[in-house]
Amino acid sequence: MLRAVIGDEHIKWKAERVRIGKVTNSLLPPSQRCRNQTTKKPTGPFQREKLLLYLEETAKKEQDWEEPVPFSPGIKRGEDVFEPKEEQSTKKEAGGMEMPIELDVDEDDEIDEALNEAHEKDLVDLAGILGMHNLLNQPQYYNALKGKGQDETTGTTFRGVIKAFEPKITAEEPENETDVDDCIRFAFQNRFCCSLKVRISRGYENLITQMRRSFGLVELLETSPSLRVLNIESNFISPELLAKLLRATLVTQHLIEFHAENQRAAVLGNQVEMDMMLSVEENESLLRVGVAFQSMEARHRVSEALERNYER
């Protein structure tokens, strides 16, 4: 009844007003902002292949637009829309420079005259800016690079003598009072859960005593499941013992870091390095090894083994 009273024209007008309101609403998706304008009934089912073929044939039959100026290779058609920008001057004003120095020298005579009249203090700065560090002492060179002036403490001439810096007095470190026996006993009791750094005391009187105490580390590595980090800071560890320590890590394979940085002065030898290299390759838990290898093959294969362990 309501439709009969209102009429089709009024319904279309209302629908048009609703559509205009939807068009202005940007929050709605495009499919809801446009009304359906297809009034023709479908002629058949949708066939994608035939539609693509029809579009392709129609595009081939359609003629191209007529061009006012025909195309010819090498000839530019139309006018230049974009004007070239003016080249900006590379010279900066003296007020905007970090060091307001401007040299306008065209002839060699002017260069010679400027250098002859220059003070030696200015030549020292010029030598530092040009990188002639072999003509200057270290404070003069760095003052020239930083833009600081030369003073009497650094010397204002090339022949200036500068006093050496007084070294800072540092307090001596106290003696290492680490008890190796206590560390080994604590490790056997599993009193450390995550990491344990064992430092071998350097206060022993002779090499024999130190070596006897160090052999306890081999047994510790073979039996302790809680040891994660081993840091040996001693010059009295022989290369053979280092190889045994790395070989002992294969029993439990819980050690993550092994450092022996203070062994650089000792020459391990090719046979010992190969043994240590094979131990690292067989170990699947080591992530860091701080040992100075002399052989290129040992360094390369150890780095590859550690990289494989990281990727596991």
Residue pairs with C-beta under 8 A, 6 or more apart in sequence:
3 11
15 35
19 33
19 34
19 35
22 28
22 32
22 33
23 33
23 34
25 33
69 77
69 78
71 77
94 100
94 102
98 147
99 147
105 111
105 114
115 123
118 126
120 156
120 157
120 158
121 150
121 156
121 157
123 158
124 136
124 140
124 144
124 150
124 156
124 157
124 158
125 143
125 144
125 150
126 144
127 135
127 136
127 144
127 158
128 136
128 140
128 141
128 142
128 143
128 144
128 145
129 144
129 145
133 141
135 158
136 144
136 158
137 154
137 155
137 160
137 162
139 153
139 154
139 155
139 162
140 150
140 154
140 155
140 160
143 149
143 150
143 154
144 150
150 156
153 162
154 160
154 162
155 161
155 162
175 203
176 199
176 201
176 202
176 203
177 201
177 203
178 199
178 200
178 201
179 201
180 198
180 200
180 201
180 213
180 216
181 213
181 216
183 196
183 198
183 199
184 198
184 216
184 217
184 220
186 192
186 196
187 196
187 198
187 220
187 224
187 226
187 227
188 220
188 223
188 224
190 224
190 225
190 226
192 226
192 227
193 226
194 228
195 228
195 229
196 226
196 227
196 228
196 229
196 230
197 229
197 230
197 231
198 217
198 220
198 227
198 230
198 231
198 232
199 231
199 232
199 233
200 210
200 213
200 214
200 217
200 232
200 233
200 234
200 236
200 237
202 233
202 234
202 235
202 236
204 210
204 213
204 236
207 236
210 234
210 236
211 236
211 238
211 241
214 234
214 236
214 237
214 241
215 241
217 230
217 232
217 245
217 248
218 241
218 244
218 245
218 248
219 248
220 227
221 227
221 230
221 245
221 248
221 249
221 251
221 252
221 255
222 248
222 251
222 252
223 251
223 252
224 252
224 254
225 252
225 254
226 254
227 252
227 254
227 255
228 254
228 255
228 256
228 257
229 255
229 256
229 257
229 259
230 245
230 255
230 257
230 258
230 259
231 257
231 259
232 242
232 245
232 259
232 260
232 262
232 263
233 261
233 262
234 262
235 262
235 263
235 265
235 266
237 260
237 263
238 266
239 263
239 266
239 267
239 268
239 269
239 272
240 272
242 260
242 263
242 268
242 272
242 276
242 291
243 272
243 275
243 276
243 279
245 258
246 258
246 275
246 276
246 279
246 280
246 283
247 275
247 279
249 255
249 258
249 279
249 283
249 285
249 286
250 279
250 282
250 283
253 283
253 284
253 285
254 285
255 283
255 285
255 286
256 285
256 286
256 287
256 288
257 286
257 287
257 288
257 289
257 290
258 286
258 288
258 289
258 290
258 291
259 288
259 289
259 290
260 290
260 291
261 290
261 292
263 291
263 292
264 292
267 294
268 276
268 291
268 293
268 294
270 295
273 293
273 294
273 295
273 298
274 295
274 298
276 291
276 293
276 298
276 302
277 293
277 297
277 298
277 301
277 302
280 286
280 289
280 301
280 302
280 305
280 306
281 301
281 302
281 305
283 305
283 309
284 309
284 312
285 309
286 305
286 306
286 309
287 306
287 309
287 310
288 306
289 302
289 306
293 299
293 302
